Every structure is written in structure tokens, then in C-alpha cells.
Amino acid sequence: RSCCPISETIISQSSKTLSLRCSCCCRGNFKAFCRYPFQLHLLLASGADCNQTASSMADLVNFVVDLATNRKWNVLLCCFLMVVEVVLNVAVIWKIPYTEIDWEAYMQEVEGVVNGSYNYSTLEGGTGPLVYPAGFVYLFLGFYYATSYGANVRLAQYIFAGLYLLNLALVFRLYNAAKKCPL
């Protein structure tokens, strides 16, 4: 037996419920209880009892919303998101071909400093003159030496992925300290 389309939807802000009326096969109503007023549950199923489907879907949706909005899950959620980010970063580094944007130009500019030139008018790379402050040059000087004079681009990608993940971990730490949810 399959569920028919919903013929009537009643949203009650006071009781925080969403009532759906099914006009034929269920011969009645079912309700999804919302913990938060912004929740809207679409509880349509095919081939299942409407009341049972509504209850299990409401439970699933409420669990997902609770996971995303309840501070008691913060550490678990942040750890899960960090694992997802690590996997995505490694997958992108391994699977997507490197696209040269400015890495070579940065390494050429840093190489000018390595060769003893500190005059900004003489420091340039493939994209033009150096326009970044000295802090940039010193930071990329570290990358220059760490990546075999800029030749090991894959290592540079891992370094930047690590810096990104460190930044993300600090952001998650701030969420926890502020007692806010990351989603």
C-alpha cells in the first residue's frame, strides 16, 4: 500500500508541530513534533504505512537537527567534520591535477631575496614585481627551503592543507569556547 500525496498541511508555531493530512489511504492525520520552530519536515513515503513512516522520519530529522544544534554533540561533530576535511584535502591533493597559479612566481620572488636582493624594485616573478610585504617573503622563504627550493609542489600542498586544518581546528575550538554549534 502506498501513501497518497498530502492534501493539507497545518503548521502550529505554538505547539511546534507540523500536521499533515493524508486524504485517502491513511484516513487520518499524523504529526511530526518539532523541537525548533524553523524545522519543516517533509514526511512522504511510498509503500509504507503513513503513521509509521511519519514517526521514523520525524525521529531521524529530529536527531539530525539535535546533532547540528545541541551543544552536547559539539566535540563529536567537530571531530567528524575534521575527519571529513582531512579526507577531502588528501583526495583533492591526490586526485585533482595541480594548477599553476602563483606558486612559481612566489618562488622566483623569494629566490631573489635568497640571492641577496632586498630592493623591491628588482624583486619580481613570472607575474610581475613583488607587491607583498616582507612578512610574506619570509613566510614563503620557509616554504622555499621546505619544498626543495620550491620544486616539491606536492609537499607544499600538504603544508597548506595542514595550515588550513589547523585553522579549522582553531575555529572549532572557538565554537566550543563560545558554546555555539558549528552548523
C-alpha positions in Angstrom: 0.0 0.0 0.0 1.5 3.4 -0.9 0.9 6.7 0.7 -1.0 9.3 -1.2 0.1 12.9 -1.6 -0.5 15.1 1.4 -3.7 17.1 0.9 -3.4 19.5 3.8 -0.5 20.9 5.9 -1.0 22.6 9.2 1.9 24.3 10.9 1.4 25.3 14.6 4.0 27.7 15.9 2.6 27.5 19.4 2.9 23.7 19.8 5.8 23.5 17.4 4.2 20.7 15.4 3.7 20.1 11.7 0.5 18.2 11.0 0.0 16.5 7.6 -3.4 15.2 6.5 -3.5 12.3 4.1 -6.9 12.2 2.4 -7.1 8.6 1.1 -5.0 5.6 2.3 -4.2 6.7 5.9 -7.7 8.0 6.7 -6.3 10.5 9.2 -3.6 12.7 10.4 0.0 12.2 11.5 2.2 14.8 13.3 5.9 15.5 13.3 7.0 17.1 16.5 9.5 19.9 16.1 11.9 20.9 18.8 12.8 24.1 17.0 10.3 26.5 15.2 12.4 26.6 12.0 12.1 22.9 11.4 10.0 21.7 8.5 9.6 18.0 8.0 8.6 16.6 4.7 7.3 13.2 5.5 6.2 11.5 2.3 6.9 7.8 1.7 6.0 5.3 -0.8 5.0 1.7 0.1 4.9 2.2 3.8 2.3 2.9 6.5 1.9 6.7 6.8 1.9 6.8 10.6 4.9 4.6 10.9 6.8 6.5 8.2 5.9 9.8 9.7 7.2 8.7 13.1 10.5 7.3 11.9 11.2 10.2 9.6 10.4 12.7 12.4 12.7 10.8 14.7 15.5 10.9 12.1 15.0 14.6 11.3 14.9 15.5 15.0 18.1 13.5 15.6 19.9 15.3 12.7 18.7 18.7 13.9 19.6 17.8 17.5 23.1 16.8 16.3 23.6 20.0 14.4 22.2 22.4 17.1 22.7 20.8 20.5 26.0 21.7 22.2 26.4 18.3 23.8 27.3 17.0 20.4 29.9 19.7 19.6 33.1 17.7 20.2 31.8 14.7 18.3 30.5 16.9 15.4 33.8 18.8 15.2 35.8 15.6 15.2 33.6 14.2 12.5 33.9 17.4 10.4 37.7 17.4 10.9 38.0 13.8 9.6 35.8 14.7 6.6 38.1 17.7 5.9 41.3 15.6 6.2 39.9 13.0 3.8 38.7 15.7 1.3 42.0 17.5 1.4 44.1 14.4 0.8 41.7 13.3 -2.0 41.9 16.7 -3.7 45.7 16.7 -3.5 45.9 13.2 -4.9 43.1 13.2 -7.5 43.0 16.8 -8.9 45.9 17.8 -11.1 47.9 20.7 -9.8 47.0 24.0 -11.5 49.8 26.6 -11.5 48.5 29.9 -10.3 51.2 31.8 -8.5 53.5 29.3 -6.8 56.3 29.6 -9.3 56.1 33.4 -9.3 56.3 33.4 -5.4 59.3 31.1 -5.5 61.0 33.3 -8.1 60.4 36.4 -5.9 61.7 34.6 -2.8 64.7 33.4 -4.8 65.6 37.0 -5.5 65.8 37.5 -1.7 67.9 34.3 -1.3 70.3 35.7 -3.9 70.8 38.8 -1.7 68.5 41.4 -3.3 66.3 43.3 -0.8 65.3 46.1 -3.2 61.6 45.7 -4.0 62.0 47.3 -7.4 64.3 44.4 -8.5 62.3 41.5 -7.0 59.9 40.0 -9.5 58.5 36.7 -10.6 56.6 35.4 -13.6 53.5 37.5 -12.8 55.3 40.8 -12.3 57.0 42.7 -9.5 56.8 41.7 -5.8 53.9 43.5 -4.2 53.6 41.6 -0.9 55.2 42.8 2.3 58.3 41.4 3.8 56.4 39.1 6.1 55.1 37.3 3.0 58.6 36.9 1.7 59.9 35.5 5.0 57.0 33.1 5.3 57.5 31.8 1.7 61.2 31.7 2.3 60.4 28.9 4.8 58.3 27.2 2.2 61.1 27.6 -0.4 63.5 25.7 1.8 61.0 23.1 3.0 60.0 22.2 -0.6 63.4 21.8 -2.1 63.7 25.3 -3.4 60.0 25.3 -4.5 60.3 22.2 -6.6 58.2 19.8 -4.4 54.8 21.2 -5.1 53.0 18.2 -3.6 54.7 18.8 -0.2 53.7 22.5 -0.5 50.1 21.4 -1.0 50.3 19.2 2.1 51.8 22.1 4.1 48.9 24.4 3.1 46.3 21.7 3.8 47.9 21.3 7.2 47.7 25.0 7.8 44.1 25.0 6.7 43.2 22.1 9.0 45.0 23.9 11.9 42.9 27.0 11.2 39.7 24.9 11.1 40.6 23.2 14.4 41.1 26.6 16.0 37.7 27.8 14.6 36.1 24.7 16.1 37.8 25.4 19.4 36.3 28.9 19.3 32.9 27.4 18.7 33.3 25.2 21.7 34.6 28.0 23.9 31.7 30.2 22.8 29.3 27.4 23.4 28.0 27.6 19.9 27.4 24.8 17.3 29.5 24.7 14.2 26.4 24.1 11.9 
